[in-house]
Amino acid sequence: MDTPLAASISATNTVFLATPATRRVTTLTTITPSWPLIRVPNQNHRNKSFSLFLTHCSAKPDTDTDNAKDQNSTVGPDPNPSLQNPAKPTSNQAPTSSNSSFSRGLVFDLGPKNSWDGAEIGSPVVKRYLGDEEERWHMWYHGRSSDIPGSDSIGLAVSSNGIHWERGAGPVQSGGDVGLVLNCSKDWWAFDTHSIRPCEVVVMSSTKIRANSAVYWLYYTGYISERAEVSANLSEFSLENPERVNTGLSEDKVSKSLPGLAMSQDGRHWARIEGEHHTGALLDVGSDGEWDSMFIASPQVVFHGSGDLRMYYHSFDVEKGHFAIGMARSRDGLRWLKLGKIVGGGARGGFDEFGAMNARVVRNRKDGKYVMAYEGVAADGRRSIGMAVSADGLKDWRRLQAGPVLKCCEEDGWDNEGVGSPCLVQMDGEADEWRLYYRGVGKGGQTGIGMAVSEGSESRSFIRWMGFQL
C-alpha cells in the first residue's frame, strides 16, 4: 500500500462540518495513522476561533512506518467506503475506440455550460484505491465558470476504472456527492482569494480512531489579485500565473501565488490549515534576486522516509529567463526549508528550452528511483510533457531523453495546441505500466483532461488511450 505521509496524531476532538463552507484553522489535531494522508481541497473561511475542526495539530510523520510509497499509485482500500456511491452524479463517458482521432486520449471534458467547470478544467490529481472486491478512483481538479473568468475552484470526480468519470455540476452537499469542493478564500488578507488549484492529495487513516476514519491533506496553489513585478526584458515573453486559456482577457497577467494546505475527513468538506506566513501560506517567495522571487506554484509533496518530506514546486527564474523547478524539505509537512533549484531550462531548440514547470514526482515501486513528469516550455511557448529520473529525489535529476514523452496531437485533435499538468499513476502487475493523466488544450483554448499509457518498461513514450481492447 502506498503511504507517502504517515503522521502521528493524538486524536482530540476531530470534527469536520459537513457544509459547503470551509473554515480556517491555525492548529491541527494529531492522529496516529496506519497509512498515509491525502491532502485535500478546503472551502474554509479562515477562522482562528474555530475549535471544532482541529483543536491541536502537529502533523509529525511516523518515521518507523514501512508502507511509505508512491502516493500517486494505488493506495490501498478506499479510506471512506461508505462514500462510494455519489448522489445524483453526471456521467462523463470517455470516448470509445470507434470515435474519430479527434477525441483520442480524452477522458474528461468540460462540464455543462452553466456549471462551475463549464469554461475550463485542468490540474488533475488522480488517486487509485483498491478494496477487497473493487477499485475506486478519485480525481481532484480545478474548474472555472464562464461567469467568473478570472477565478478557479476545486472539484472532485469519481470513477471505477479511471476512465469513465462521474461529476457534479454544483457544490457538494453531503458526504456522497461529487462536484465543487473548495472555493477561494473570502478573507481579504489571505494568499488564496483570487484563484486556487490542486497539486497533491494524500490520505491518512488511523487505527486509533474508527476503521473507516481518514484524514485527507491537500497541498494547493493559492493566488491573489496582486500582480508580481515583471522585468522589462521579459516584455516579449508571454508569461502568466496562473496560466489561462479562452478567458477573453488579452493582456498577460502574473499574479502572486503561494502554497497552501487544507484537511478533510471525506475529501469533500475542508478546513484550511494556516502556515507560518502571515497570509496563511506554507512558504514565501524568495528574496529579490533569488530564482523563485516572483511566485511559488504547483507544490507537490512526496514522503521519502522517516521525518523526510520533499516538496517540488516551480517558479520563473527572471535572471535566467526560464521556468524552473525547485524543492524544499520538511519533517512534519507544515514547516519547510528550501533547498534551491533542481531543474531548469533544457537544450537550445528543445521542447523545454524555456524551462520546466508543474512537476509531479513518483517513487517507482519496482526500483525505488524517483520519476518526475513535468511540463516543458519551448521557445515558441508550445507545451509538451517530459520526464526526468533521480536515484534519491534530491538534486541529481537527469532528463530521461532529449525529446518529450508526450506532445500535442499533430492532427486536428482536441489537444493539438498543447499538453501539460501531468499526473503519474503506477499500475500493478509484472509489466512496468504507467498511466499519465494530463491537461490538453485545443483550438480556441478549449481544455480537457486526457490519459495516455506507457510503452515499454522505461516509460520513454506514452500513447493516448484509445479504448479497452477486447
C-alpha positions in Angstrom: 0.0 0.0 0.0 1.3 3.4 -0.9 1.8 5.7 2.1 3.5 8.9 1.2 2.9 10.5 4.5 2.2 8.9 7.8 1.6 11.3 10.6 1.5 10.7 14.3 -1.6 12.3 15.8 -3.1 12.2 19.2 -6.8 12.3 18.3 -8.5 15.1 20.2 -12.0 16.1 19.1 -11.5 15.9 15.4 -14.8 17.2 13.9 -15.4 18.2 10.3 -18.5 20.1 9.5 -20.5 18.8 6.5 -21.2 22.2 5.0 -20.0 23.6 1.7 -18.3 26.5 3.6 -14.7 25.9 4.6 -13.1 27.1 7.7 -9.6 28.4 8.5 -7.7 26.6 11.3 -4.3 27.6 12.8 -3.8 24.4 14.9 -4.2 20.8 13.9 -5.4 17.7 15.7 -2.8 14.9 15.9 -3.5 11.4 14.8 -1.5 8.2 14.6 -2.1 6.8 11.2 -1.7 3.3 9.9 -1.4 4.6 6.3 -0.9 7.9 4.5 -2.6 11.2 4.2 -4.2 12.7 1.2 -4.0 16.4 1.1 -7.4 17.8 0.1 -9.3 20.8 -1.0 -10.9 23.0 1.5 -13.6 25.6 1.2 -12.9 27.3 4.5 -13.1 30.8 5.6 -10.1 31.3 7.9 -11.5 31.3 11.4 -9.0 31.3 14.2 -11.6 30.8 16.8 -13.0 27.6 15.2 -12.0 24.9 17.6 -14.4 22.1 16.5 -12.4 21.1 13.5 -8.8 20.6 14.6 -8.1 21.7 18.1 -4.5 20.9 18.0 -2.5 19.6 15.2 1.1 18.8 14.5 1.4 16.5 11.6 4.6 14.6 12.5 5.4 11.8 10.1 5.7 8.4 11.7 9.3 7.7 10.8 9.1 4.0 11.6 6.4 3.3 9.0 7.4 0.9 6.3 4.5 1.5 4.0 5.5 4.9 2.7 5.4 4.6 -1.1 4.3 6.5 -4.1 1.2 8.4 -3.3 0.3 8.7 -7.0 -0.1 4.9 -7.4 -2.5 2.5 -5.7 -3.0 3.4 -2.1 -5.0 0.5 -0.7 -8.6 0.5 0.3 -10.8 3.5 -0.2 -10.5 5.3 3.2 -14.2 6.0 3.2 -16.0 3.0 1.6 -19.4 4.4 2.7 -18.9 7.3 0.3 -18.5 5.2 -2.8 -21.9 6.0 -4.3 -22.1 9.7 -5.1 -25.5 11.3 -5.1 -27.0 12.2 -8.5 -23.8 12.5 -10.4 -23.4 13.3 -14.1 -21.6 10.6 -16.1 -18.7 11.9 -18.2 -18.3 9.0 -20.6 -15.0 8.7 -22.3 -14.9 8.2 -26.0 -14.8 4.6 -27.2 -12.3 3.2 -29.7 -14.8 3.7 -32.5 -14.5 7.5 -32.1 -12.6 9.6 -34.5 -9.0 10.6 -33.9 -10.2 14.0 -32.6 -11.1 12.7 -29.2 -8.2 10.2 -28.8 -7.0 10.2 -25.2 -9.8 12.4 -23.9 -11.3 11.0 -20.7 -12.8 14.1 -19.0 -14.4 17.0 -20.9 -15.7 20.4 -19.8 -18.8 20.5 -17.6 -22.2 21.8 -18.7 -22.3 25.3 -20.0 -23.6 26.9 -16.7 -21.7 24.7 -14.3 -18.8 25.7 -12.1 -16.4 23.9 -14.5 -18.0 24.7 -17.8 -15.3 27.1 -19.1 -12.0 25.5 -18.2 -10.7 22.4 -16.4 -7.2 21.2 -15.6 -4.6 20.3 -12.8 -5.7 16.6 -12.4 -4.7 14.9 -9.2 -5.7 11.3 -9.6 -5.7 8.6 -6.9 -6.5 4.9 -7.1 -7.8 2.9 -4.2 -8.0 -0.9 -4.1 -10.5 -2.7 -1.9 -11.2 -6.4 -1.5 -13.7 -6.5 -4.3 -13.4 -3.4 -6.3 -11.2 -0.4 -7.2 -12.1 3.2 -6.9 -10.6 6.3 -8.5 -10.8 9.9 -7.3 -9.8 12.9 -9.3 -9.5 16.4 -7.8 -9.1 19.1 -10.5 -9.6 22.8 -11.0 -12.5 24.3 -12.9 -13.6 27.7 -14.0 -17.1 29.1 -14.8 -17.7 31.5 -17.6 -19.5 33.7 -15.1 -16.2 34.4 -13.3 -13.4 34.3 -16.0 -10.6 35.0 -13.6 -11.2 32.6 -10.7 -10.8 28.9 -10.3 -12.4 26.4 -7.8 -11.5 22.8 -7.0 -13.8 19.9 -7.6 -13.9 16.1 -7.2 -14.9 13.4 -9.7 -15.0 9.6 -9.1 -14.6 6.5 -11.3 -14.4 2.8 -11.1 -11.7 2.4 -13.7 -10.0 5.8 -14.1 -11.6 6.4 -17.5 -15.3 6.9 -17.1 -15.9 9.6 -14.5 -18.9 10.8 -12.5 -19.0 14.6 -11.8 -21.3 17.2 -10.2 -22.5 20.5 -11.7 -22.6 22.3 -8.4 -21.2 22.3 -4.8 -21.2 19.1 -2.8 -24.0 18.9 -0.2 -23.3 15.6 1.5 -20.6 13.1 2.1 -21.5 11.1 -1.0 -21.7 14.0 -3.5 -19.3 14.9 -6.3 -18.7 18.3 -7.7 -17.3 21.6 -6.4 -15.5 21.1 -3.0 -13.3 24.2 -2.5 -13.7 27.8 -3.3 -11.3 30.7 -3.0 -11.0 32.2 0.5 -13.1 35.2 1.5 -10.5 36.6 3.9 -9.0 39.7 2.4 -5.6 39.1 3.9 -5.3 35.5 2.7 -3.0 34.3 -0.1 -5.8 32.4 -2.0 -8.5 34.9 -2.5 -8.2 35.1 -6.3 -7.8 31.5 -7.5 -6.9 28.0 -6.3 -5.6 24.9 -8.0 -5.0 21.4 -6.5 -1.5 20.0 -6.6 -1.3 16.9 -4.3 -3.7 14.8 -2.2 -2.5 12.3 0.3 -4.8 10.2 2.6 -4.0 9.1 6.1 -6.0 6.6 8.1 -5.8 5.9 11.8 -6.2 2.7 13.7 -6.6 4.8 16.8 -10.0 6.0 15.8 -12.6 4.0 13.8 -11.8 1.8 10.9 -13.3 4.0 8.2 -11.9 7.2 9.5 -9.4 9.1 7.4 -7.8 12.5 7.1 -7.1 13.9 3.7 -4.4 16.5 3.2 -4.4 18.8 0.1 -1.4 20.9 -1.0 -2.7 23.5 -3.4 -1.6 26.8 -5.1 -3.4 30.0 -3.9 -3.4 33.2 -6.0 -4.1 36.8 -5.0 -5.1 39.5 -7.4 -1.9 41.5 -6.7 0.5 41.4 -9.7 4.1 40.3 -9.5 6.7 42.7 -10.9 7.8 41.7 -14.3 11.1 43.0 -15.6 11.3 44.9 -18.9 13.5 42.3 -20.6 10.6 39.9 -20.4 8.2 42.1 -22.4 8.4 39.8 -25.4 7.8 36.7 -23.3 4.2 35.5 -22.8 4.1 35.0 -19.0 1.0 34.2 -17.0 0.4 33.0 -13.4 -2.0 31.2 -13.3 -1.9 30.3 -16.9 -5.3 30.7 -18.5 -7.0 29.8 -21.8 -10.1 31.1 -23.5 -10.8 33.9 -21.0 -11.3 36.8 -23.3 -8.6 38.7 -21.3 -6.0 40.0 -23.7 -3.0 41.0 -21.6 -0.6 38.7 -19.8 -1.0 38.7 -16.0 1.4 37.4 -13.4 -0.4 37.1 -10.1 1.5 36.3 -6.9 0.9 32.8 -5.7 2.0 30.7 -2.7 1.5 27.1 -1.5 -1.3 26.2 1.0 -2.7 23.2 2.9 -6.2 22.0 3.7 -7.6 19.0 5.5 -10.8 16.9 5.3 -12.2 13.6 6.6 -14.2 12.8 3.5 -12.4 14.5 0.6 -15.3 16.8 0.1 -15.6 19.2 3.1 -12.4 21.1 4.0 -10.7 23.2 6.6 -7.7 25.3 5.6 -4.6 24.9 7.8 -2.6 28.1 8.3 1.1 28.1 7.7 3.6 30.3 9.3 3.4 33.0 6.6 1.2 36.0 7.6 -1.2 35.1 4.7 -1.6 31.6 5.9 0.6 30.1 3.2 3.3 27.4 3.9 6.1 29.2 2.2 7.1 32.7 1.0 8.7 33.7 -2.3 12.4 34.2 -2.4 14.2 37.5 -1.8 15.0 39.8 -4.7 17.5 38.2 -7.0 16.6 34.6 -6.0 15.2 32.3 -8.7 11.8 32.0 -7.0 11.3 35.6 -6.1 8.3 36.1 -8.5 5.9 33.4 -7.2 5.7 29.8 -6.0 3.3 27.5 -7.8 2.3 23.8 -8.0 3.6 22.4 -4.7 3.7 18.6 -4.7 4.8 16.6 -1.7 6.5 13.2 -1.6 7.2 11.1 1.5 10.7 9.8 1.4 11.3 8.3 4.8 11.4 9.0 8.5 10.9 12.7 9.1 11.8 13.4 5.4 9.2 15.0 3.2 10.0 16.7 -0.1 8.1 19.5 -1.8 8.6 20.1 -5.5 7.3 23.4 -6.9 8.0 25.8 -9.8 8.6 29.5 -10.4 10.0 31.7 -13.1 13.7 32.5 -12.9 13.9 36.1 -14.1 17.7 36.2 -14.3 17.8 33.0 -16.5 14.6 33.8 -18.3 13.0 30.4 -17.9 10.7 28.4 -15.7 12.4 26.2 -13.1 11.6 23.5 -10.6 12.9 23.7 -7.0 12.4 21.8 -3.8 12.0 22.1 -0.1 12.2 19.6 2.8 10.2 19.2 6.0 9.9 17.0 9.0 6.2 17.4 9.6 4.6 18.6 6.3 3.9 22.1 7.7 7.3 23.8 8.1 9.6 23.8 5.1 13.2 24.6 4.3 14.1 25.5 0.7 16.9 23.6 -1.0 17.1 25.5 -4.2 16.5 24.9 -7.9 16.8 21.3 -9.3 15.6 21.5 -12.9 15.9 24.5 -15.2 15.8 25.1 -19.0 16.6 22.4 -21.4 18.8 22.3 -24.5 18.7 25.0 -27.1 15.9 24.3 -29.6 14.5 21.6 -27.3 10.9 21.1 -26.2 11.8 22.5 -22.8 14.3 25.2 -23.8 12.3 27.8 -21.8 12.1 25.7 -18.7 10.1 23.1 -16.7 7.0 23.5 -14.6 4.1 21.6 -12.9 6.4 18.7 -11.8 4.8 15.5 -10.5 7.2 13.2 -8.7 6.5 9.5 -8.0 8.7 6.9 -6.3 8.9 3.8 -8.5 7.8 0.8 -6.5 10.0 -1.6 -8.6 13.4 0.0 -8.3 13.0 2.8 -5.7 14.1 5.6 -8.0 12.2 8.8 -8.3 10.4 9.6 -11.6 9.4 13.2 -12.4 6.9 14.1 -15.1 6.9 17.8 -15.9 5.5 20.3 -18.4 8.2 21.6 -20.7 8.0 25.0 -22.3 9.5 25.5 -25.8 10.9 28.8 -27.2 7.6 29.3 -29.1 5.5 28.7 -25.9 4.3 25.2 -27.0 3.9 22.8 -24.1 4.9 19.1 -24.0 5.5 16.6 -21.2 9.0 15.4 -20.4 10.4 13.1 -17.8 13.4 13.0 -15.5 14.8 10.5 -13.0 16.8 10.6 -9.8 18.2 8.0 -7.5 17.5 9.9 -4.3 14.9 12.5 -5.4 17.1 15.4 -4.4 19.4 17.3 -6.8 20.7 14.6 -9.1 18.0 14.8 -11.7 18.7 13.5 -15.2 16.3 14.1 -18.1 15.2 10.7 -19.4 15.7 11.7 -23.1 16.1 14.8 -25.3 12.5 14.8 -26.5 9.1 14.7 -24.8 7.3 11.6 -23.7 4.0 13.1 -24.8 3.5 16.1 -27.2 0.4 17.8 -28.5 -1.5 16.0 -31.2 -0.2 16.8 -34.7 -3.6 16.1 -36.2 -6.8 18.1 -35.7 -7.3 16.6 -32.3 -8.8 18.0 -29.1 -5.3 18.6 -27.6 -3.4 19.9 -30.6 -2.3 23.2 -29.0 -0.5 21.8 -26.0 -0.3 19.2 -23.2 0.8 19.8 -19.6 -0.1 19.5 -15.9 0.9 15.8 -15.8 -0.1 13.3 -13.1 1.5 9.8 -13.0 -0.1 6.7 -11.7 1.9 3.4 -11.5 -0.3 0.4 -12.1 0.0 -3.2 -10.7 1.4 -6.3 -12.4 4.6 -7.7 -13.7 4.8 -5.1 -16.5 6.1 -1.7 -15.6 2.9 0.1 -16.7 2.1 3.7 -16.0 -0.8 6.0 -16.7 -0.3 9.6 -17.5 -3.2 12.0 -16.9 -2.7 15.5 -18.3 -4.4 18.7 -19.3 -4.8 19.2 -23.0 -5.5 22.4 -24.9 -7.2 22.6 -28.3 -8.2 25.2 -30.8 -10.0 28.2 -29.3 -8.4 27.4 -25.9 -10.8 24.6 -25.0 -9.4 22.4 -22.4 -9.9 18.8 -21.3 -8.2 16.1 -19.2 -6.6 13.2 -21.1 -4.9 9.9 -20.3 -2.0 8.1 -22.0 -0.4 4.8 -21.2 3.3 3.9 -21.2 5.0 2.0 -23.9 7.9 -0.2 -22.8 9.5 -0.7 -19.4 11.4 2.6 -19.2 8.4 4.8 -19.9 10.2 6.8 -22.6 7.0 7.3 -24.5 3.2 7.3 -23.9 0.4 6.6 -26.3 -3.1 8.2 -25.9 -5.8 5.9 -24.6 -7.9 4.5 -27.4 -10.4 2.4 -25.6 -10.4 -1.0 -24.0 -9.0 -3.8 -26.0 -11.3 -6.9 -26.1 
